Amino acid sequence: MKQSIIFLILFSLFGQSVTGQIKTISIDSISFLYNEFKTESKKNIELWNKDLYGPILLIDPKTREIFANEADENNILKSEGNLYTGVLPDKINIANTAVNWNGKRWAMMMLPLPENKYDRIGLLAHESFHRIQPLLGFELNNAENNHLDQKEGRIYLRLELEALKKALRAVSEKELQKHLINALTFRKYRHSLYKGSDASENLLELNEGIAEFTGVIMSGRTKEQTLSSLINGIDDFLNNPTFVRSFAYHTVPVYGYLLYNKDKSWNKKITAKTDLSNYFINAFNVKIPTYFNNAIKKVTGYYNGSVIIEEETKREEKTKRLIAEYKSKFIDKSHFEIKFEKMNISFDPRNIIPIEDKGTVYPNIRVTDQWGILTVEKGALMSQNWDKISISVPLKTEDKYVSGDGWFLELADGYEIKKNETNGNYVLVKK
């Protein structure tokens, strides 16, 4: 099964975002955005020894209108001034991502872009890095990190981030080193609690973490502005319902920025096989304590440890109840199960909920496949193997349009829904 997975970023990961959508998008305003990023890209060629400015699709999510900075290979886009415009096909999900379309690899972003220039450049740089990522030898991986929805996983990620915030505020090399040692100790201890978590976290950090680091460096902020942005970003992140797919946006950028102050070429020394945790440990000359437990007990209090533990204990109880509700809805009770054939998926990474060994609930998700287009706004259970998705039972059918509680399905020709009279479940089949 061929599949494509992209994050549907419904918010700006770079700070303030625009909340209003303008009714008319002018060619001049889009041209300004492209020229602005083109200028900043040329200033930062040495970061990766490549110009990140290249094919870009800016999309109005309400109309699916495309504003591109260059033509596509199939001449679908039409020249308009110094831009190229058209309409994105329904089968392609709109997201902040990189996408192969009409003969080119594009960086795609949803309009409006952030009002703040630094946020705007950072976003364009982040997604443009994803566009050239394969050329740099980095595989595109978004591994599951469900342990970061567990109590202990969350506690020691939060402690690591609190230590990183203090490292950013450090006024001396000695103070900086102390907080880096503690941050990396919390990290290594977390990895010791969950088998394979070091590898799964590393995959996402090599993908999203390095892209976000690129955005931080290219944004053009001053030192003080960068420190403030990174700290505020962590604080905002900690308000997310879950950390499993978005933590990398806040770990690697901090380690990377602090290391960049010492070595402007560190990012060009890593590969897709690099273990970033060990790389940072060596680069910062950190000595991890041999006995984790003793070391952690001594320093947890520096980073609001008692408050974090109390908050995560309460959250765990609420999460157990929520998981029970989702298991009842998508597993125990009658439901609608759809198998993937050649799917393309976009979703919001901030609020997904792992359901033990059954898979993960995505509150908001859009799936396109050979069988049609599924839009979900009230939750769907993705199987652990990513081969099927489960939603609540169908409630209304009108020709090829089917809907249920919080979801809508537009069926392609040649498919229909069947009910299993034995268990009451519904399935999608070919006619």
N, C-alpha and C positions, 0 to 999 in steps of 0.2 A: 504494500500500500504506500503510495507516494503521498506525503503530507507536507503542509507548510504551516508553521505556527508563528504568529506575530503577536506582540503585546499591543493591545488597544489602549494607548495612553490617553485617557480622557481628562488629563490634567497636565500641567507643566511640571516636569521634574527639576526645573531649574529656578524655582522661586515663584515670584508673582506671575499670574497669568491673566489673560484678558477674559472677562466673563461675558461680554456682550458680543454678538455677532453682527457685523455690519451687513446691511442689505445689499449694497453694491460694492464690489471689489474693483478698484481701479487698476488699470495696467501700470500706471505710473507708480502706485504704492508698492506693487509687487516687484517692479523693476528696481526700486530703491532697496528693497530687502535683499535681492540678489546681488546688487552692486556692493552693498555693505558687507555681505558675507564673503564675496569674492576678494575684497580688499583685505579682510582679516585673515583669510586663508593664505594669501600670499605672504603675509607677515610671519606665518607660523609653519612654513614648509619644512623647516628643520625638525619639527616635532616628530614627524614620521618619514622625513625625506620624500614627502609626496604632497602635492597640492590637493587638499580635501575638496576643493570646489570642483564640481562635476555635475552630471545629470541630476536634477532635482524636480520633484513633483510637489507642488503646494496645492492642497485639495480643500475646497469648501465642502465640509461634511454634510451640509444641508442640501446642496444641489448636486454634489459630486463633480462640480466643475473643476477642471485641471488648469493650473497656471504653471507651465514648465519653462525652464531656462534654455532648453534646446529641443530640437525635433526628435521624434521617435523614428526608428528604422522603417516602420511600416507606413509612415506619413499619415497616421490617424489624426495627430494634432495639427491644427491650422495656425499659420503664422498670424500674429496680431501684434503689431509694433515690433518690439525686440523680444517678445515672448511667444509661446506656443500654447494654444488653448484647446480644450475639448472636454469630453465627459468620461469619467472613469466608469467602466462596465460594472454592473451590479455584482458580478461574480468575484470581483476583487475587493477585499476588505480594506477599509480606510483606517490607517493607523500611522503613528510615528514609527517608522521602520525603514528597512531597505527592501526593495522588491525588484524582481526581474520582470520586465514588461515591454512588449513590442521591440525586442532586440537589444535592449539596454538594461543595465543595472542602475536603478535610481535610488536616491534617498527620498523618502516620502514623508511629508508632514502635513498635519491638519491645520487649516486656518481657523481663527486668527493666530498668528504667532504671538509670543509674549510681547507686551509693550516695552518692558525693560530691555535695553539693548544687550546687556551682558547675558541675560537669560535667553534672549533670542539667538545670539551668536552661539551660546553653549548648546542649545537644542539643535541648531543646524549642524554644528560640528559633531555632536554625538551621533546623529543619524547618518551624516556623511562618512563618519568612521566606519559605521556598519556597511556602508556601500563598498568601501575599499578593503574591508576586513579580510576577505578571502585572498586578496592580492598580497596582504601582509603575512599570510600564513596562519591566521587565526580562524579556527573553525567556529561556526555559529552554533553554540550550545546553550540551551536553557534547561539545565538539569533540575529535577525536583529536589527541593530541600525541605521536605515536610517536617523534619525534626525541629525546624525553626518555628513550628506552631505548637511544639510541646513546651511544657513549663520550663524545664531546665535549659532547653535550647534557647528560648526567648530570654531567660534570665542572663545567661552568659553572653549572648549577643548584645543585650542592653548594657551590660557592664563593660564590654569591650568598647562600645560606642561612647559611653560616658568617659572612659579613659582617653579615648581619641579626642574628645572635646577639650579635655584638660591639656592634652598634648598640644593642641592648636593654640591654646592660651598661654602656654609655657613662656616664661621670660628668660630662661637660661637653658643651656644645653643639658645641664644636670637634671633639671626639672622635666625637660622634654624626654630624656632617656628613661626616667622613672615611669612616666605614664605610658610610653611605648612598650616597656617591659611588661607592665601590668595588662595593657590591652592585648598584647600577643599571648600572654599567659592565659587570660580568659579564653582567648580563641583556641589555643591548643587544648585546654581543659574541655571545652565544648566538644571538640573533635574526638576526644577520648571517650566521651559519653555515648556517642552515636557512631557505630561502625559505618565507614564509607562516607561520613559527612565531610571529611576534609576534601575528598575528591569531588563530591557533588557541589560543594560551595565553590571550589576552585574553578569549575567549569563555568558557572554563572559569572564569577568575578572576572574571568578572562574575557567574557563576552560583554556583559553590561558594565562591569566595573571599569575596564580599560576604555570603553567608549565614553563613559561619564568623565573619567579623568581627562580625556582628550577635550571634552567640552569645557571643563574647568580651566585648563591651561589656555585654550584658545579664546575664552570669553573676553579677555582683556581687562579683567578687574585688577585693581591695585592689591597689594598684600593684605591690607586691612579689610578691603571689600571681600577678598577671597576667604579669609578666615571667618568673617561674619556669615558669608553665604554657606560655607560648609557646616558651621555650627547650627545655623537656623535650619538647614536642610535636614540634619539629624533630628532636631527637635520636631520638625514637621513629620518626618518619617515615623517617629515613635507613636504618632497618633493613628497610624494605619491599622486596620483591623488585623492584618497578618503581615509577616515579614518574609515569607518563603520565597517570593520571586522578585523582591525589590531591595533586599538588604545590600546587594552589591553596588547599588548606586551611591552608597554612603560609606562603605568600608575602603575600597580601593582608591577612590578619589582623595581621601584623607592621607592614607599611607603614601599614595603616589605623589601628592602635592608636597608633603614633607620631605620625601626623598628627592623630588625634583629640585628642591632648594639646595641639595647637596650634589646631585648628579643629573644634569640636564638630559642625559642620554639613557637613563635607566630603562625606559620603556622600550628602547630599541635593542635591548640586550635580552629580552624575554622572548619566549616562543609559546606555541600552543601547548607545549609539554611542561612548561614551567609551573612548579608548585609555588604560588604566590606567597603563601604563608611563610614557607622556608626562605624564599627569596628576600622577603622583607626582614625576617629575623637576621639573616646574614648581612644584608645591606645596612641595617641600623646597628649591627654588632651587638645584638641582644642575646643575653644568656637566660634561657628559660629555666626556672627552678626545677630541680629534679622531682621534688615532691609537690605536686599541684595543690593538694588539699591544704597543706600548711601555709603555702604562699597565698592562696586565695583567701583564706580566713583572715589573714593579716591585712589585706588591702581592700576587701570588699566594702568596708565602711567608708572608704574615701570617695566612693562613687554611688552614694545613695542606695547601697545594697539592701538594707532592711526594707526600704520603701518599695524597691523593685520586686523583691521576693513576695512582699505582701500583696502587691498589685497583681502579680502573675498567679498567685495562689487563688485569688478571687476570680481572675479571668478563666482559669482552668475549669472551675465549677460551671461557669456560664457556657463555656465551650462544649463541655460534656452534654449539657442540655440541648444545645444547638445541633450537635452531631446526631443526637438521638432523634431529633425532629427530621433532619435530612435523611437519615437511614429509613425512617418510617415512610417518608414521602417518595423516595427514589428506589428503595429496595424492598421493603416489607409490603407496602401497599401496591395496588395496580399502578403501572407506569408505562411510559412509551419509550421504547428502546430503538435507537437508530444506529446502525453500523456504518462506519466510514468506508468509502471507496477511494476517493482522491480528494481529501479534504484540505481546506484552507481555513485557519482559525484566527480570530482576533479576540482579545479579552483584556480586562482591567486587572493588572497583577497585584493590586493593593489589597483585595478583599477575598481571595480564594481560601477555601477551607478544606484541608485534608480530612478524609473520612476513613481513618484506620487503614486497612488494606483493601478497601473497596474502590478507592479512587479519590477524586478531588471535586468539590462543589465549586462551580464558577457562577457567582450571582449574576454577572453580566457577560455574555459571550455571543459571538456571531460566527456561524459556521456556513461555509459554502462548500458544496460537494456536487457530484454528478446528479444526485437526487434532488438538489434544490438549494434553498437558502433558509437557514434557521436563525432566528433572532430571539435571544433569551434575556429577560430582565428580572426574573424572580428565581433564578437558580437552575442549574443543570448539573448532573453528576457525570464527570468525565471518568471513564474507566482507567484503571491503573496502567494498562498497556496502551492507552490512547487509541483504541480500536473501535470504540462506540461511546455514545452519549445517551443518558437517560433523562427524561423530562416527565412532567405530570401528564395525565391522560388527556387526549383530545376532547375538547368541549364543543367545538363548532367547525363544520366543514362546508365550504362553499367552492365548488369546482376544485381548483388546484390550491386553494388557500385554506389552511388548517390552523386553528389556534387553540390554546389552552390557557391555564392560569399563568400569566406572565411570559408567554412565548407565542411566536408566530412562525409558521412554516409555509413557504411558497414552494410547492412541489414542481419538479421538472416533469416533462412528459415521460410516460412509461413507468411511473411509480405509483403505488397506492398503499394505504394503511390497512393492515389486517389485525383483528383481535383474536387472541388465543383464549378460547372459551374455557379452557381448563384453569388457567391462573389469572385471567382477566387482564393480562398485559397486552400492549399493542406493539406491533413491529412494522417496519417499513420494508416493502418488498417490490420487486420488479413485476410488472404485469405479465 
